């Protein structure tokens, strides 16, 4: 029952975990990115949309990024190595004095991403638009299910190489507004701010005091996710 409120947090992890990404060639060694997040959920999950975070803060240092969110009594942290494609989720429920860690292997992440449509055919259009603080160029792209999309990228700020993942490697510059898929669900992200500041360093080692669990065990604690 304590973990009922963690349910939307776990959904957010699934949807946002590896979606909070951007692409560039030159490296900013560390910093913070704030995104606005819009979800396109299937009808059976639409009621959760209002409970999911509308803004996401991503901190990065070297090859590691960290996302933190609050869901009910639980604080959830997601760490990911975007080069090795593996991660760690930390769940802290202070009111219940519970701290759990869930390891995410490369195989786990690849399996989750396999459910998503594959994006391809990125084409720069030459169309320009100012989004927030950034001058951007429009790209069109498509998925393997017949969907067509657009994104806006800037060359005014550049994030670490590899931060975008494989699917967006055909885009020159940093993604400012774009649509991607996580577990088959469409998510649109818009950069609000990128700052180069001192964060981390981060680690995928399990912190002292956290009990290692599998995702299945965490879901079972929610009473089967009900």
C-alpha positions as a Python dict, from the first residue, in 0.01 Angstrom:
ca = {
    (1, 'X'): (0, 0, 0),
    (2, 'X'): (289, 231, 74),
    (3, 'X'): (410, 165, -277),
    (4, 'X'): (87, 248, -457),
    (5, 'X'): (211, 604, -488),
    (6, 'X'): (535, 480, -639),
    (7, 'X'): (344, 339, -937),
    (8, 'X'): (338, 662, -1136),
    (9, 'X'): (700, 717, -1046),
    (10, 'X'): (794, 383, -1197),
    (11, 'X'): (590, 463, -1506),
    (12, 'X'): (778, 790, -1535),
    (13, 'X'): (1106, 602, -1505),
    (14, 'X'): (1003, 372, -1789),
    (15, 'X'): (886, 657, -2008),
    (16, 'X'): (1147, 917, -1930),
    (17, 'X'): (1450, 717, -1820),
    (18, 'X'): (1638, 701, -2144),
    (19, 'X'): (1428, 959, -2326),
    (20, 'X'): (1593, 1253, -2156),
    (21, 'X'): (1869, 1275, -2410),
    (22, 'X'): (2022, 1522, -2650),
    (23, 'X'): (2288, 1514, -2920),
    (24, 'X'): (2605, 1708, -2987),
    (25, 'X'): (2965, 1682, -3104),
    (26, 'X'): (3166, 1896, -2861),
    (27, 'X'): (3165, 1813, -2492),
    (28, 'X'): (3036, 2006, -2195),
    (29, 'X'): (3187, 1797, -1917),
    (30, 'X'): (2901, 1853, -1674),
    (31, 'X'): (2586, 2052, -1627),
    (32, 'X'): (2209, 2059, -1586),
    (33, 'X'): (1930, 2046, -1845),
    (34, 'X'): (1567, 2130, -1765),
    (35, 'X'): (1302, 1990, -2000),
    (36, 'X'): (930, 2035, -2032),
    (37, 'X'): (769, 1694, -2083),
    (38, 'X'): (447, 1603, -2267),
    (39, 'X'): (312, 1247, -2270),
    (40, 'X'): (87, 1077, -2524),
    (41, 'X'): (-45, 787, -2320),
    (42, 'X'): (-276, 507, -2435),
    (43, 'X'): (-638, 544, -2315),
    (44, 'X'): (-600, 295, -2030),
    (45, 'X'): (-316, 504, -1883),
    (46, 'X'): (-445, 851, -1972),
    (47, 'X'): (-564, 914, -1615),
    (48, 'X'): (-201, 898, -1500),
    (49, 'X'): (-94, 1186, -1724),
    (50, 'X'): (-182, 1450, -1465),
    (51, 'X'): (35, 1275, -1207),
    (52, 'X'): (345, 1249, -1424),
    (53, 'X'): (609, 1524, -1402),
    (54, 'X'): (561, 1812, -1646),
    (55, 'X'): (920, 1922, -1599),
    (56, 'X'): (1235, 1713, -1575),
    (57, 'X'): (1579, 1812, -1450),
    (58, 'X'): (1871, 1610, -1583),
    (59, 'X'): (2220, 1644, -1438),
    (60, 'X'): (2518, 1502, -1627),
    (61, 'X'): (2885, 1449, -1548),
    (62, 'X'): (3113, 1256, -1781),
    (63, 'X'): (2925, 955, -1918),
    (64, 'X'): (2667, 954, -1638),
    (65, 'X'): (2339, 1137, -1601),
    (66, 'X'): (2101, 1158, -1307),
    (67, 'X'): (1725, 1230, -1296),
    (68, 'X'): (1540, 1284, -967),
    (69, 'X'): (1166, 1289, -908),
    (70, 'X'): (921, 1285, -619),
    (71, 'X'): (622, 1051, -628),
    (72, 'X'): (404, 1053, -318),
    (73, 'X'): (622, 956, -20),
    (74, 'X'): (896, 820, -247),
    (75, 'X'): (1201, 997, -387),
    (76, 'X'): (1320, 822, -704),
    (77, 'X'): (1661, 873, -860),
    (78, 'X'): (1764, 730, -1198),
    (79, 'X'): (2130, 713, -1294),
    (80, 'X'): (2239, 606, -1639),
    (81, 'X'): (2566, 553, -1821),
    (82, 'X'): (2463, 662, -2172),
    (83, 'X'): (2779, 520, -2330),
    (84, 'X'): (2761, 174, -2171),
    (85, 'X'): (2378, 189, -2173),
    (86, 'X'): (2326, 64, -1819),
    (87, 'X'): (2179, 223, -1510),
    (88, 'X'): (2065, 222, -1150),
    (89, 'X'): (1734, 326, -991),
    (90, 'X'): (1725, 435, -627),
    (91, 'X'): (1397, 443, -434),
    (92, 'X'): (1391, 620, -96),
    (93, 'X'): (1078, 619, 121),
    (94, 'X'): (1182, 814, 433),
    (95, 'X'): (844, 782, 609),
    (96, 'X'): (882, 403, 598),
    (97, 'X'): (1260, 406, 645),
    (98, 'X'): (1300, 207, 322),
    (99, 'X'): (1577, 243, 64),
    (100, 'X'): (1589, 16, -240),
    (101, 'X'): (1818, -5, -542),
    (102, 'X'): (1734, -164, -879),
    (103, 'X'): (2015, -234, -1126),
    (104, 'X'): (1940, -184, -1496),
    (105, 'X'): (2171, -386, -1719),
    (106, 'X'): (2237, -313, -2086),
    (107, 'X'): (2014, -614, -2165),
    (108, 'X'): (1732, -475, -1947),
    (109, 'X'): (1747, -136, -2119),
    (110, 'X'): (1771, -286, -2466),
    (111, 'X'): (1471, -509, -2393),
    (112, 'X'): (1266, -209, -2281),
    (113, 'X'): (1369, -6, -2584),
    (114, 'X'): (1287, -293, -2821),
    (115, 'X'): (917, -218, -2770),
    (116, 'X'): (956, 130, -2917),
    (117, 'X'): (924, 220, -3286),
    (118, 'X'): (1259, 272, -3460),
    (119, 'X'): (1333, 627, -3574),
    (120, 'X'): (1517, 705, -3898),
    (121, 'X'): (1547, 923, -4210),
    (122, 'X'): (1648, 1247, -4036),
    (123, 'X'): (1648, 1537, -4283),
    (124, 'X'): (1739, 1900, -4217),
    (125, 'X'): (1480, 2134, -4373),
    (126, 'X'): (1655, 2468, -4343),
    (127, 'X'): (1352, 2610, -4159),
    (128, 'X'): (1455, 2821, -3858),
    (129, 'X'): (1275, 2891, -3529),
    (130, 'X'): (1367, 3054, -3198),
    (131, 'X'): (1270, 2822, -2912),
    (132, 'X'): (1339, 2965, -2569),
    (133, 'X'): (1698, 3093, -2574),
    (134, 'X'): (1804, 2894, -2879),
    (135, 'X'): (1800, 2946, -3254),
    (136, 'X'): (1705, 2609, -3402),
    (137, 'X'): (1667, 2429, -3733),
    (138, 'X'): (1385, 2191, -3815),
    (139, 'X'): (1444, 1825, -3904),
    (140, 'X'): (1187, 1575, -4024),
    (141, 'X'): (1203, 1204, -3947),
    (142, 'X'): (987, 894, -3935),
    (143, 'X'): (941, 565, -3756),
    (144, 'X'): (904, 210, -3882),
    (145, 'X'): (529, 211, -3806),
    (146, 'X'): (441, 479, -4061),
    (147, 'X'): (460, 779, -3828),
    (148, 'X'): (613, 1114, -3933),
    (149, 'X'): (770, 1363, -3692),
    (150, 'X'): (966, 1684, -3663),
    (151, 'X'): (1232, 1809, -3424),
    (152, 'X'): (1423, 2130, -3369),
    (153, 'X'): (1799, 2131, -3304),
    (154, 'X'): (2052, 2404, -3222),
    (155, 'X'): (2427, 2435, -3274),
    (156, 'X'): (2454, 2716, -3017),
    (157, 'X'): (2512, 2477, -2727),
    (158, 'X'): (2674, 2134, -2741),
    (159, 'X'): (2640, 1842, -2501),
    (160, 'X'): (2863, 1534, -2461),
    (161, 'X'): (2897, 1307, -2763),
    (162, 'X'): (2682, 997, -2724),
    (163, 'X'): (2424, 1172, -2504),
    (164, 'X'): (2162, 1128, -2775),
    (165, 'X'): (2183, 752, -2816),
    (166, 'X'): (2199, 581, -3151),
    (167, 'X'): (1864, 687, -3295),
    (168, 'X'): (1940, 1059, -3309),
    (169, 'X'): (2299, 1036, -3432),
    (170, 'X'): (2185, 1173, -3773),
    (171, 'X'): (2102, 1511, -3619),
    (172, 'X'): (2365, 1787, -3613),
    (173, 'X'): (2343, 1984, -3292),
    (174, 'X'): (2159, 1966, -2962),
    (175, 'X'): (1796, 1855, -2959),
    (176, 'X'): (1581, 2141, -2828),
    (177, 'X'): (1235, 2001, -2903),
    (178, 'X'): (1179, 1645, -3017),
    (179, 'X'): (953, 1341, -2997),
    (180, 'X'): (1074, 995, -2905),
    (181, 'X'): (930, 667, -2783),
    (182, 'X'): (977, 473, -2462),
    (183, 'X'): (811, 131, -2433),
    (184, 'X'): (591, 227, -2726),
    (185, 'X'): (466, 550, -2564),
    (186, 'X'): (521, 883, -2738),
    (187, 'X'): (698, 1152, -2534),
    (188, 'X'): (777, 1507, -2648),
    (189, 'X'): (1054, 1698, -2472),
    (190, 'X'): (1138, 2068, -2495),
    (191, 'X'): (1454, 2222, -2349),
    (192, 'X'): (1382, 2507, -2109),
    (193, 'X'): (1740, 2568, -2002),
    (194, 'X'): (2091, 2420, -2029),
    (195, 'X'): (2359, 2531, -1785),
    (196, 'X'): (2721, 2426, -1745),
    (197, 'X'): (2761, 2387, -1369),
    (198, 'X'): (2931, 2158, -1121),
    (199, 'X'): (2727, 1843, -1055),
    (200, 'X'): (2820, 1494, -941),
    (201, 'X'): (3039, 1305, -982),
    (202, 'X'): (2788, 1022, -1016),
    (203, 'X'): (2832, 649, -971),
    (204, 'X'): (2639, 331, -1056),
    (205, 'X'): (2761, 173, -733),
    (206, 'X'): (2480, 100, -486),
    (207, 'X'): (2501, 353, -200),
    (208, 'X'): (2540, 232, 156),
    (209, 'X'): (2208, 153, 321),
    (210, 'X'): (2020, 62, 2),
    (211, 'X'): (1880, -290, -38),
    (212, 'X'): (1919, -446, -384),
    (213, 'X'): (1587, -549, -540),
    (214, 'X'): (1466, -653, -883),
    (215, 'X'): (1201, -450, -1064),
    (216, 'X'): (968, -749, -1024),
    (217, 'X'): (1013, -736, -647),
    (218, 'X'): (941, -363, -641),
    (219, 'X'): (625, -412, -846),
    (220, 'X'): (517, -695, -614),
    (221, 'X'): (545, -455, -320),
    (222, 'X'): (278, -245, -491),
    (223, 'X'): (41, -538, -476),
    (224, 'X'): (102, -632, -837),
    (225, 'X'): (93, -269, -947),
    (226, 'X'): (-266, -216, -839),
}
